[in-house]
Amino acid sequence: MLTTSERRIMCGALEDDPLVGIIGPADGAVDPAALEATVDDRGGRAVTGGRETVLEAEPSLLVVEGEADLAAVARARATVPTLVVGSISGVETVEPAQATSALESALAGSARVRRLPLLEVDVESRGGDLETATEANEHTELERALFDVTLVTKEPAQISEFGVYSRDELLEAVRADGIVAATPAGSHGYTTALGGPLLSVGVDGVAVTPIAPFVTRTPRWVVPSDDIVLSVERNEADVTLVVDGQDRETLTIGATVRLSSPGGLPVVVPAPNCDSS
C-alpha cells in the first residue's frame, strides 16, 4: 500500500509547494542548479547539501545520485520517495542526462513508486568469551542494508564455519571465507560473481551465498526475508560484518546476526501514465 507522500508523487496530486531534497557527490554528473531550476519552474523549493541537512528539512521528494548516497539514505531510515540517478545494478534509475526531465515528470505526477526491499541488521552477539566481552556485546542501534550483509574473515584464505538459519531452522553450516545475504537489489551485485541467484525486486526473499566455500558444491539459498540468522560457528581468524560495503563490526566464534525485513525504500520511476504497478 502506498503512503500519503508516495501518492502525492503520482496522479498529479503533488502539493502546490513541493520541497525537493537533492543529494549527490560534489563531482557528480548532475548539475544541482539545473534540478533547482526545474523545481522552481514547478512552484516548489529545493534544498541541497549533505544527507543529514537535506533529510532534516523533511522533503516530499528526494533526488539521489549514485549507489553510495542511495545506501546512506536507506541507512538513515528515510521514507521519502526517491528519484535515483546513475546506473546501479538491481535498481530502477534514470541516466544523468535525463535527470531534469525525470524530475519534471515526477513533480507533474507522471510517475510510479516501487519499494526496494531492505534488511534490518541486529547483531545479537559478537561472540567471544562472555566474561571478557561484556562491553563488546552491548546492544547497538540496528543497521539497515539496501544491498547486502556480509560476514567475511579478516584474513584472506582463513576459512571459518558459518551457520545459516531461516525461521529458527538450521539450513546448513558452511565452511567458507564468508557468507553474503543479499536483497533483490543486492543480488544483482557482488553475489552474481559468487554464483548466487538473481532475484526480482518483487520477490519477498533474500539470496544467501557462501564466499569461496571449502566444498565447491555448497548450496545457495533463497529464503524468506522475515527472519534470517547468520552465525559464526568456528573461526581461524576474526570475522568482519560488512553492511552495504561498509565495515561495521568485528565478530568471533559464537556471534549471531539476525536479519529481518523493515519494509522498503520507495523509489520513483517516471511513467507515461498514473499506475503504481
C-alpha positions as semicolon CSV with decimal commas, in nm:
position;residue;x (nm);y (nm);z (nm)
1;M;0,000;0,000;0,000
2;L;0,129;0,346;-0,091
3;T;0,180;0,604;0,180
4;T;0,037;0,956;0,153
5;S;0,372;1,100;0,047
6;E;0,409;0,835;-0,221
7;R;0,062;0,902;-0,359
8;R;0,146;1,270;-0,386
9;I;0,418;1,184;-0,637
10;M;0,161;1,010;-0,856
11;C;-0,158;1,101;-1,036
12;G;-0,076;1,473;-1,045
13;A;-0,152;1,507;-0,674
14;L;0,181;1,653;-0,557
15;E;0,131;1,954;-0,329
16;D;0,146;2,304;-0,479
17;D;0,467;2,392;-0,293
18;P;0,681;2,074;-0,304
19;L;1,011;2,061;-0,119
20;V;1,268;1,861;-0,313
21;G;1,589;1,740;-0,150
22;I;1,893;1,692;-0,373
23;I;2,178;1,467;-0,256
24;G;2,481;1,378;-0,461
25;P;2,860;1,387;-0,479
26;A;3,027;1,724;-0,533
27;D;3,180;1,594;-0,855
28;G;2,863;1,420;-0,971
29;A;2,732;1,404;-1,326
30;V;2,416;1,601;-1,245
31;D;2,410;1,981;-1,218
32;P;2,217;2,069;-0,899
33;A;2,142;2,414;-1,040
34;A;1,951;2,258;-1,331
35;L;1,745;2,048;-1,087
36;E;1,678;2,352;-0,870
37;A;1,556;2,545;-1,175
38;T;1,316;2,262;-1,260
39;V;1,176;2,266;-0,908
40;D;1,141;2,643;-0,920
41;D;0,953;2,621;-1,252
42;R;0,701;2,390;-1,083
43;G;0,649;2,637;-0,797
44;G;0,850;2,433;-0,549
45;R;1,155;2,475;-0,332
46;A;1,481;2,282;-0,333
47;V;1,726;2,203;-0,055
48;T;2,077;2,080;-0,135
49;G;2,373;1,975;0,075
50;G;2,477;1,677;0,281
51;R;2,245;1,388;0,361
52;E;2,171;1,498;0,719
53;T;2,096;1,857;0,617
54;V;1,862;1,752;0,338
55;L;1,674;1,490;0,540
56;E;1,630;1,725;0,836
57;A;1,438;1,957;0,602
58;E;1,175;1,679;0,558
59;P;1,144;1,698;0,177
60;S;0,846;1,547;-0,003
61;L;1,074;1,410;-0,278
62;L;1,442;1,319;-0,291
63;V;1,681;1,316;-0,584
64;V;1,985;1,098;-0,509
65;E;2,283;1,034;-0,735
66;G;2,496;0,722;-0,701
67;E;2,498;0,396;-0,509
68;A;2,685;0,524;-0,203
69;D;2,444;0,808;-0,134
70;L;2,141;0,587;-0,201
71;A;2,267;0,328;0,051
72;A;2,330;0,610;0,301
73;V;1,972;0,734;0,259
74;A;1,840;0,383;0,327
75;R;2,071;0,351;0,628
76;A;1,932;0,678;0,765
77;R;1,583;0,520;0,766
78;A;1,447;0,771;0,517
79;T;1,094;0,702;0,393
80;V;1,085;0,977;0,130
81;P;1,003;0,882;-0,231
82;T;1,338;0,891;-0,409
83;L;1,435;0,954;-0,770
84;V;1,763;0,769;-0,828
85;V;2,015;0,898;-1,082
86;G;2,300;0,696;-1,229
87;S;2,347;0,330;-1,319
88;I;2,305;0,099;-1,017
89;S;2,267;-0,276;-1,063
90;G;1,929;-0,403;-0,947
91;V;1,775;-0,055;-0,906
92;E;1,545;0,130;-1,145
93;T;1,725;0,457;-1,216
94;V;1,743;0,739;-1,467
95;E;2,056;0,841;-1,655
96;P;2,216;1,174;-1,557
97;A;2,123;1,325;-1,894
98;Q;1,755;1,253;-1,819
99;A;1,760;1,364;-1,455
100;T;1,596;1,702;-1,519
101;S;1,315;1,565;-1,735
102;A;1,260;1,276;-1,493
103;L;1,228;1,519;-1,203
104;E;0,979;1,725;-1,404
105;S;0,772;1,411;-1,470
106;A;0,776;1,319;-1,101
107;L;0,666;1,669;-0,999
108;A;0,388;1,655;-1,261
109;G;0,262;1,324;-1,118
110;S;0,366;1,113;-1,420
111;A;0,549;0,855;-1,212
112;R;0,514;0,526;-1,032
113;V;0,658;0,420;-0,699
114;R;0,834;0,092;-0,632
115;R;0,965;-0,021;-0,294
116;L;1,317;-0,160;-0,276
117;P;1,327;-0,425;0,000
118;L;1,563;-0,354;0,290
119;L;1,729;-0,568;0,555
120;E;1,747;-0,471;0,920
121;V;2,067;-0,594;1,083
122;D;2,066;-0,689;1,452
123;V;2,400;-0,803;1,599
124;E;2,263;-1,018;1,879
125;S;2,609;-1,130;1,991
126;R;2,962;-1,056;1,879
127;G;3,083;-1,387;2,021
128;G;3,394;-1,447;2,229
129;D;3,446;-1,506;2,599
130;L;3,135;-1,361;2,765
131;E;3,329;-1,284;3,086
132;T;3,574;-1,059;2,899
133;A;3,344;-0,933;2,622
134;T;3,059;-0,780;2,824
135;E;3,108;-0,432;2,682
136;A;3,160;-0,565;2,330
137;N;2,829;-0,749;2,348
138;E;2,622;-0,446;2,447
139;H;2,332;-0,398;2,206
140;T;2,381;-0,126;1,945
141;E;2,142;0,058;1,714
142;L;2,015;-0,160;1,433
143;E;2,171;-0,110;1,090
144;R;1,982;-0,116;0,761
145;A;2,107;-0,257;0,432
146;L;1,977;-0,181;0,085
147;F;2,205;-0,424;-0,097
148;D;2,376;-0,688;0,116
149;V;2,507;-0,802;0,451
150;T;2,834;-0,996;0,459
151;L;3,026;-1,192;0,719
152;V;3,384;-1,241;0,595
153;T;3,710;-1,346;0,755
154;K;3,951;-1,059;0,819
155;E;4,247;-1,255;0,683
156;P;4,235;-1,393;0,327
157;A;4,206;-1,770;0,283
158;Q;4,124;-1,818;0,654
159;I;3,821;-2,045;0,640
160;S;3,553;-2,012;0,907
161;E;3,228;-2,200;0,956
162;F;2,902;-2,009;0,924
163;G;2,553;-2,118;1,022
164;V;2,259;-2,020;0,805
165;Y;1,920;-2,022;0,979
166;S;1,576;-1,941;0,839
167;R;1,284;-1,905;1,081
168;D;1,492;-2,076;1,354
169;E;1,571;-2,375;1,133
170;L;1,936;-2,452;1,058
171;L;1,969;-2,486;0,681
172;E;2,337;-2,570;0,686
173;A;2,671;-2,496;0,848
174;V;2,909;-2,387;0,572
175;R;3,288;-2,379;0,576
176;A;3,389;-2,078;0,370
177;D;3,571;-1,745;0,369
178;G;3,240;-1,574;0,428
179;I;2,867;-1,560;0,365
180;V;2,656;-1,295;0,190
181;A;2,284;-1,222;0,236
182;A;2,158;-1,004;-0,049
183;T;1,832;-0,820;-0,106
184;P;1,676;-0,839;-0,453
185;A;1,869;-0,523;-0,549
186;G;2,190;-0,659;-0,398
187;S;2,152;-0,995;-0,572
188;H;2,248;-0,817;-0,897
189;G;2,580;-0,702;-0,749
190;Y;2,859;-0,887;-0,568
191;T;2,670;-1,214;-0,528
192;T;2,649;-1,263;-0,905
193;A;3,028;-1,314;-0,907
194;L;2,979;-1,582;-0,641
195;G;2,721;-1,770;-0,846
196;G;2,431;-1,655;-0,630
197;P;2,071;-1,640;-0,755
198;L;1,925;-1,327;-0,911
199;L;1,605;-1,201;-0,751
200;S;1,334;-0,980;-0,894
201;V;1,259;-0,665;-0,692
202;G;0,908;-0,806;-0,645
203;V;1,037;-1,116;-0,463
204;D;0,998;-1,109;-0,084
205;G;1,318;-1,301;-0,023
206;V;1,693;-1,290;0,037
207;A;1,970;-1,464;-0,158
208;V;2,227;-1,626;0,071
209;T;2,557;-1,724;-0,092
210;P;2,889;-1,853;0,051
211;I;3,219;-1,685;-0,036
212;A;3,488;-1,931;-0,152
213;P;3,329;-2,237;0,013
214;F;3,554;-2,524;0,116
215;V;3,318;-2,764;-0,063
216;T;3,258;-2,648;-0,420
217;R;2,902;-2,783;-0,441
218;T;2,781;-2,586;-0,142
219;P;2,418;-2,482;-0,194
220;R;2,291;-2,127;-0,239
221;W;1,959;-2,033;-0,086
222;V;1,663;-1,804;-0,142
223;V;1,494;-1,764;0,196
224;P;1,206;-1,554;0,332
225;S;1,321;-1,209;0,443
226;D;1,133;-1,202;0,773
227;D;1,376;-1,399;0,995
228;I;1,731;-1,498;0,898
229;V;2,023;-1,564;1,129
230;L;2,388;-1,586;1,026
231;S;2,625;-1,722;1,290
232;V;2,998;-1,780;1,332
233;E;3,025;-2,146;1,431
234;R;3,404;-2,161;1,436
235;N;3,684;-1,943;1,306
236;E;4,053;-1,939;1,229
237;A;4,054;-1,557;1,230
238;D;3,818;-1,278;1,335
239;V;3,521;-1,209;1,110
240;T;3,408;-0,868;0,983
241;L;3,044;-0,770;0,949
242;V;3,006;-0,563;0,631
243;V;2,683;-0,374;0,555
244;D;2,645;-0,232;0,204
245;G;3,021;-0,233;0,157
246;Q;3,096;-0,065;0,493
247;D;3,286;-0,248;0,770
248;R;3,067;-0,234;1,082
249;E;3,169;-0,487;1,347
250;T;3,437;-0,740;1,437
251;L;3,288;-1,078;1,525
252;T;3,428;-1,403;1,656
253;I;3,310;-1,756;1,731
254;G;2,960;-1,764;1,879
255;A;2,849;-1,442;1,709
256;T;2,494;-1,421;1,575
257;V;2,348;-1,165;1,335
258;R;1,972;-1,158;1,283
259;L;1,827;-1,015;0,961
260;S;1,466;-0,913;0,907
261;S;1,258;-0,703;0,673
262;P;1,168;-0,349;0,791
263;G;0,986;-0,265;0,469
264;G;1,128;-0,088;0,168
265;L;1,271;0,234;0,031
266;P;1,023;0,397;-0,211
267;V;1,185;0,466;-0,547
268;V;1,024;0,694;-0,806
269;V;1,034;0,596;-1,172
270;P;0,889;0,822;-1,446
271;A;0,591;0,666;-1,621
272;P;0,363;0,784;-1,902
273;N;0,050;0,707;-1,703
274;C;-0,071;0,701;-1,344
275;D;-0,004;0,338;-1,249
276;S;0,165;0,207;-0,932
277;S;0,211;-0,147;-1,057
